[in-house]
Amino acid sequence: MSEADGVEPARVVVGASDSLSSRTALYRAAEEARRRGAELWAVLAWDVPGGELTAHRPAGIEPLLDEWRRAARRALLTVLHETFGTAGPGVPLRAVLGRGPAGRALVQIADRAGDLLVVGAGRRGRLHRLLSPSVSRYCVAHAACPVLAVPPSPLEADWKAAHRRNALRLPLDTRHLTDETRATVRPER
């Protein structure tokens, strides 16, 4: 069966951004697409600065909308290239821009019952949850298809801690390295 027969190909739709949790979700979505023999649809949600109020202003906004759309497209292509390299994900890939809040854009694109929607479910603190709604929760509540919420990489917490340490210019703490660990690293002769 094919698209020519009136049957649409299976899709794995995944939210894409430059966050670590999104990249983890992209890898998992590519794996799911290979397993299912499906197309991978990587979606970057974007909106105009200032939201819909800015978009509905009179004349002169169109050139800006085009530029924001091009910037979103460049960001999506950069994320895909940095994630999968030149070899790609190993399945048919479609780069898609969704306009609006991420959860809403993903749910609108993954609108078939046979789709699989993959989202990153990054760890979030109480303050972040209060100020910014969860994309994965929105998708689970509103999607017409199954949703796979991918937990963050175990390395993400370490990366964030290193990033904070570097931002504060704190020295590297090596006390946790034992003599045994140091002994396994031998200089080359």
C-alpha positions in Angstrom: 0.0 0.0 0.0 1.2 3.5 -0.7 0.2 7.1 -0.7 -1.0 6.6 -4.3 -3.4 3.9 -3.1 -5.0 6.5 -0.8 -3.3 5.2 2.3 -1.1 7.8 4.1 2.3 6.6 5.3 2.8 6.0 9.0 4.3 9.0 10.8 6.3 9.6 13.9 6.0 13.3 14.8 8.6 14.7 17.2 9.1 18.1 18.8 12.5 19.5 17.8 14.5 22.3 19.5 18.1 22.7 20.5 17.5 21.5 24.1 19.1 18.3 25.3 15.7 16.7 26.1 14.6 17.5 22.5 17.7 15.8 21.0 17.1 12.7 23.2 13.5 12.7 21.9 14.7 13.1 18.3 17.0 10.0 18.7 14.1 8.0 20.2 11.7 9.1 17.5 14.1 8.0 14.8 14.4 4.6 16.4 10.6 4.3 16.6 10.2 5.4 13.0 12.7 2.7 11.9 10.9 0.1 14.0 7.5 1.0 12.5 8.7 1.7 8.9 7.3 5.2 9.3 8.3 8.7 8.2 9.9 11.0 10.8 8.4 14.4 11.0 10.6 16.8 13.1 8.5 19.8 14.1 9.9 23.1 15.4 7.2 25.3 16.9 7.7 29.0 16.5 5.7 32.1 17.0 6.2 35.8 16.4 7.8 37.8 19.2 4.9 39.2 21.2 2.5 36.4 20.1 -0.7 36.8 18.1 -1.1 40.4 19.0 2.0 41.3 17.0 1.0 39.0 14.1 -2.3 40.8 13.6 -0.9 44.3 13.4 -1.6 46.1 10.2 0.7 46.6 7.1 4.4 46.1 7.2 4.3 42.9 9.3 4.6 40.4 6.4 8.3 40.9 5.7 9.0 40.4 9.4 6.8 37.2 9.5 8.8 35.9 6.5 12.1 36.6 8.3 10.9 35.0 11.5 9.8 31.9 9.5 13.1 31.7 7.7 15.0 32.0 11.1 12.8 29.2 12.5 13.6 27.0 9.4 17.3 27.6 9.8 17.1 26.7 13.5 15.3 23.5 12.7 17.7 22.5 10.0 20.7 23.2 12.3 19.2 21.1 15.0 18.6 18.2 12.6 22.1 18.4 11.2 23.7 18.6 14.6 21.6 15.7 15.8 21.8 13.3 12.9 24.8 14.6 10.9 24.9 14.3 7.1 23.9 10.6 7.2 20.4 11.6 8.5 18.2 9.5 10.8 18.0 6.4 8.5 14.3 7.0 7.7 12.5 9.4 5.5 12.6 12.8 7.3 10.4 15.8 6.9 11.3 19.1 8.6 8.1 20.9 9.5 7.5 24.3 11.1 4.5 24.6 13.4 3.3 28.1 14.3 2.1 28.7 17.8 2.8 27.3 21.2 4.7 24.0 21.0 2.1 21.7 22.5 -0.7 23.1 20.3 1.5 23.0 17.2 2.5 19.4 17.8 -1.0 18.2 18.5 -2.3 19.9 15.3 0.3 18.2 13.2 0.0 14.8 14.8 -3.7 14.6 14.0 -4.0 11.1 12.7 -5.0 8.2 15.0 -2.1 6.1 13.5 0.6 8.7 14.3 3.0 8.5 17.2 3.8 11.8 18.9 7.2 11.9 20.6 8.1 14.7 23.1 10.9 15.3 25.5 9.8 15.2 29.1 12.6 17.1 30.7 12.9 17.4 34.5 11.5 20.7 35.7 11.5 22.5 39.0 8.4 23.9 40.7 9.1 27.4 39.6 9.6 26.4 35.9 6.3 24.4 36.0 4.5 27.4 37.4 5.9 29.9 34.8 5.9 27.7 31.7 3.3 25.1 30.9 4.5 21.5 30.1 4.5 20.6 26.4 4.4 16.9 27.2 1.4 17.3 29.5 -0.5 19.3 26.9 0.2 16.7 24.3 -0.9 13.8 26.5 -4.1 15.6 27.3 -5.0 16.8 23.8 -3.4 14.5 21.2 -5.6 12.2 18.9 -2.8 9.7 18.8 -0.5 7.9 21.3 2.2 10.1 22.9 5.6 8.9 24.0 7.1 11.2 26.6 10.9 10.5 26.5 12.7 11.1 29.8 15.8 13.2 29.7 19.2 11.7 29.1 20.9 10.7 32.4 23.8 13.0 31.4 21.5 16.1 31.3 21.7 16.7 35.0 25.5 16.5 34.9 25.7 18.8 31.9 23.5 21.4 33.6 25.6 21.2 36.8 28.8 21.7 34.7 27.2 24.6 32.8 26.2 26.3 36.1 29.7 25.7 37.5 31.3 27.2 34.4 28.9 30.1 34.4 29.9 30.9 38.0 33.6 30.3 37.2 33.9 27.7 39.9 36.8 25.3 39.9 36.4 21.7 38.9 36.0 19.5 42.0 38.0 16.3 41.5 37.7 15.0 45.1 35.3 12.3 43.9 38.0 10.7 41.8 39.6 7.9 43.7 43.1 6.6 43.5 41.6 3.5 41.7 40.1 5.7 39.0 43.3 7.5 38.5 45.2 4.2 38.3 43.1 3.1 35.3 44.2 6.0 33.3 47.8 5.2 32.2 49.8 7.5 30.1 50.9 6.2 26.7 54.5 5.3 26.3 
